[in-house]
Amino acid sequence: MDSFMLSGLLDTVAADPAFRELVGRLGRAEAGAPIGPLGLPEAARPVVVAAVALAVRAPVMWITAQPDDARLVVEALRAYLPHPDRVKLLPAPDALPYERIPWDPTIRELRLGALASLHRWATAPVAGQSPVVVAPVRGLLLRTLSPAALAADTGLLGAGDRVTVSQFLGRLQRLGYETVSSVTQVGQVAHRGGIVDFYPPGATSRCGWNGSATRSTPSGRSTRCRSGPEAP
């Protein structure tokens, strides 16, 4: 089914005096202090939270009781927000604690993507781009990376940046990337001549050989990054 946008309704919500009062209360509240209960009908909650996300300059988190509810909330918020990619799901794995069942790779990707969005906002906030994270209770109860560990293992690659091939591959392998012949899943890396393909949470990035503008180094030759989203 084709996606549809309902962002035009946000202006109506923002003009309501009760909503402006709510935003004012949020602005005056201390960090982490609860505001509510709001007494909103269930059908009105996504549009109000989406309007709040546009009005406040801070991340917003919606906590649900069940994992399936979290996915429905993500879909609803993405329909209302002008930039749907702001909405991130922090899912819970199918495996219960201490069960020896491997996690679905998609669960790891989504969790890392949500954490990475919070890290980007904390280090370089952009107006109107604060993340909106939706998580079931069980997804929040799991131990995860600390902010310090996430920052230490996050790198930003921009177009035109130069890195050493062996150093770059070593960093990816240290982070747990699997070396394969062809990249098809998140967490994989492939090295063919002067091309390095790797798949971080969210997008595929490629670094291309630029031998004419670089020189050999003791640890290997250098590459020029053609594109590069932040890659935890």
C-alpha positions as CSV (number, residue, x, y, z in Angstrom):
1,M,0.0,0.0,0.0
2,D,1.3,3.4,-0.9
3,S,2.3,5.7,2.0
4,F,0.3,8.8,2.8
5,M,1.0,11.9,4.8
6,L,-1.2,13.6,7.3
7,S,1.2,16.4,8.3
8,G,-1.3,19.0,7.3
9,L,-3.3,18.2,10.5
10,L,-0.4,19.3,12.7
11,D,-1.0,23.0,12.2
12,T,-4.6,22.6,13.4
13,V,-3.3,20.8,16.5
14,A,-0.6,23.4,17.1
15,A,-3.1,26.3,17.0
16,D,-5.2,24.7,19.8
17,P,-4.8,26.7,23.2
18,A,-4.7,23.4,25.2
19,F,-1.8,22.2,23.0
20,R,0.1,25.5,23.5
21,E,-0.3,25.1,27.2
22,L,1.0,21.6,27.0
23,V,4.1,22.7,25.1
24,G,4.7,25.4,27.7
25,R,4.5,22.9,30.5
26,L,7.0,20.7,28.7
27,G,9.3,23.7,28.3
28,R,9.2,24.5,32.1
29,A,9.5,21.0,33.3
30,E,12.7,19.5,34.6
31,A,14.4,16.9,32.5
32,G,12.8,13.5,33.0
33,A,9.8,15.0,35.0
34,P,6.5,13.4,34.0
35,I,3.8,15.5,32.4
36,G,0.3,14.1,32.6
37,P,-1.8,12.1,32.4
38,L,-3.1,14.0,29.4
39,G,-6.4,12.1,29.1
40,L,-6.2,11.9,25.3
41,P,-8.3,9.5,23.3
42,E,-6.2,6.7,21.8
43,A,-6.9,7.8,18.2
44,A,-5.7,11.4,19.0
45,R,-2.4,10.4,20.6
46,P,-0.2,10.0,17.4
47,V,-1.1,13.4,16.0
48,V,-0.6,15.1,19.3
49,V,2.8,13.5,19.9
50,A,3.8,14.3,16.4
51,A,2.9,17.9,17.0
52,V,4.9,17.9,20.2
53,A,7.9,16.5,18.3
54,L,7.7,19.5,16.0
55,A,7.3,22.0,18.8
56,V,10.0,20.9,21.2
57,R,13.7,20.9,20.6
58,A,14.5,17.6,22.2
59,P,14.1,13.9,21.5
60,V,10.7,12.4,22.2
61,M,10.1,8.8,23.4
62,W,6.8,6.9,23.2
63,I,6.7,3.7,25.4
64,T,4.2,1.0,24.6
65,A,3.2,-2.1,26.5
66,Q,3.6,-4.6,23.7
67,P,6.1,-4.9,20.8
68,D,3.3,-5.0,18.2
69,D,1.9,-1.8,19.6
70,A,5.2,-0.1,19.1
71,R,5.3,-0.9,15.4
72,L,1.8,0.4,14.9
73,V,2.8,3.7,16.7
74,V,5.8,4.0,14.4
75,E,3.6,3.8,11.3
76,A,1.2,6.3,12.7
77,L,3.9,8.9,13.6
78,R,5.6,8.5,10.3
79,A,2.3,9.3,8.6
80,Y,2.0,12.6,10.5
81,L,5.6,13.9,10.6
82,P,6.9,15.8,7.6
83,H,10.3,13.9,8.0
84,P,9.2,10.3,8.7
85,D,12.8,9.2,9.1
86,R,12.9,10.9,12.4
87,V,10.8,8.1,13.9
88,K,13.0,5.2,15.1
89,L,11.9,1.9,16.6
90,L,13.8,0.5,19.5
91,P,12.4,-3.1,19.3
92,A,12.6,-6.0,21.7
93,P,14.1,-9.2,20.5
94,D,11.9,-12.3,20.1
95,A,14.3,-14.2,22.5
96,L,13.7,-13.8,26.2
97,P,16.6,-13.2,28.6
98,Y,18.9,-16.2,28.9
99,E,17.3,-18.0,25.9
100,R,20.0,-19.2,23.5
101,I,18.2,-18.0,20.5
102,P,20.1,-15.7,18.0
103,W,18.6,-12.3,17.5
104,D,17.1,-11.4,14.2
105,P,19.6,-9.1,12.3
106,T,16.8,-6.7,11.7
107,I,16.3,-6.2,15.4
108,R,20.0,-5.4,15.9
109,E,19.8,-2.9,13.0
110,L,16.8,-1.1,14.3
111,R,18.2,-0.9,17.8
112,L,21.5,0.5,16.6
113,G,19.7,2.9,14.3
114,A,17.7,4.3,17.2
115,L,20.8,4.6,19.4
116,A,22.8,6.3,16.6
117,S,20.0,8.8,16.0
118,L,20.1,9.8,19.7
119,H,23.9,10.0,19.5
120,R,23.8,12.3,16.5
121,W,21.3,14.6,18.2
122,A,23.4,14.7,21.3
123,T,26.6,15.6,19.5
124,A,25.3,17.8,16.7
125,P,21.6,18.7,17.1
126,V,19.8,20.0,14.0
127,A,16.6,22.1,14.4
128,G,13.5,20.1,13.5
129,Q,15.4,16.8,13.3
130,S,15.3,15.6,16.9
131,P,14.6,11.8,17.0
132,V,11.3,10.3,18.0
133,V,11.9,6.9,19.5
134,V,9.2,4.3,20.0
135,A,10.0,1.4,22.3
136,P,8.1,-1.4,24.0
137,V,8.8,-1.8,27.7
138,R,10.8,-5.0,27.2
139,G,13.0,-3.2,24.6
140,L,14.0,-0.6,27.2
141,L,14.7,-3.2,29.9
142,L,17.5,-4.8,27.9
143,R,21.1,-3.8,28.6
144,T,22.6,-1.9,25.7
145,L,25.6,0.3,24.7
146,S,26.4,3.1,27.1
147,P,26.6,6.6,25.5
148,A,30.4,6.6,26.0
149,A,30.8,3.2,24.3
150,L,28.6,4.3,21.4
151,A,30.5,7.5,21.0
152,A,33.9,5.6,21.0
153,D,32.7,3.2,18.3
154,T,31.0,5.7,16.0
155,G,32.7,7.3,13.1
156,L,31.6,9.9,10.5
157,L,32.7,9.4,6.9
158,G,32.1,12.3,4.6
159,A,32.6,12.6,0.8
160,G,36.2,13.4,0.1
161,D,37.6,12.0,3.4
162,R,40.7,9.8,3.1
163,V,41.2,6.7,5.1
164,T,43.7,3.8,5.0
165,V,42.2,0.6,3.6
166,S,43.7,-1.8,6.1
167,Q,43.0,0.6,9.0
168,F,39.4,1.0,7.9
169,L,38.8,-2.7,7.5
170,G,40.4,-3.4,10.9
171,R,38.1,-0.9,12.5
172,L,35.0,-2.5,11.0
173,Q,36.1,-6.0,11.9
174,R,36.8,-4.8,15.5
175,L,33.2,-3.5,15.6
176,G,31.9,-7.0,14.6
177,Y,31.4,-6.6,10.9
178,E,31.5,-9.9,9.0
179,T,33.8,-10.2,6.0
180,V,31.9,-11.6,3.0
181,S,32.3,-11.8,-0.8
182,S,29.2,-9.8,-1.4
183,V,27.4,-7.5,1.0
184,T,23.7,-8.3,1.5
185,Q,23.0,-7.7,5.2
186,V,23.6,-5.2,7.9
187,G,27.0,-5.8,9.6
188,Q,28.8,-7.2,6.6
189,V,31.9,-5.8,4.7
190,A,33.4,-6.8,1.4
191,H,36.8,-5.8,0.0
192,R,37.6,-6.1,-3.7
193,G,40.7,-4.3,-4.9
194,G,40.2,-0.7,-4.1
195,I,36.5,-0.9,-3.3
196,V,35.2,-1.4,0.2
197,D,31.5,-2.1,0.6
198,F,30.0,-2.1,4.1
199,Y,26.5,-2.1,5.4
200,P,25.9,-0.1,8.6
201,P,22.5,0.4,10.2
202,G,20.4,2.4,7.7
203,A,22.3,2.4,4.4
204,T,25.0,0.9,2.3
205,S,28.2,2.9,2.0
206,R,31.0,2.5,-0.5
207,C,34.6,3.7,-0.4
208,G,36.4,3.9,-3.8
209,W,40.0,3.6,-4.8
210,N,41.8,6.9,-5.6
211,G,45.3,5.8,-6.4
212,S,46.2,8.9,-8.4
213,A,45.8,11.3,-5.5
214,T,47.2,9.2,-2.7
215,R,50.4,7.3,-1.9
216,S,51.2,3.9,-0.4
217,T,51.6,3.7,3.3
218,P,53.2,1.0,5.4
219,S,49.8,-0.3,6.5
220,G,48.3,-0.2,3.0
221,R,47.0,2.2,0.4
222,S,44.4,4.9,1.0
223,T,40.9,5.4,-0.3
224,R,38.6,8.3,-0.9
225,C,35.1,7.9,0.5
226,R,32.5,8.4,-2.1
227,S,29.6,8.6,0.4
228,G,29.3,8.1,4.0
229,P,26.5,8.2,6.6
230,E,27.5,7.9,10.2
231,A,28.3,4.2,10.7
232,P,28.2,2.8,14.2
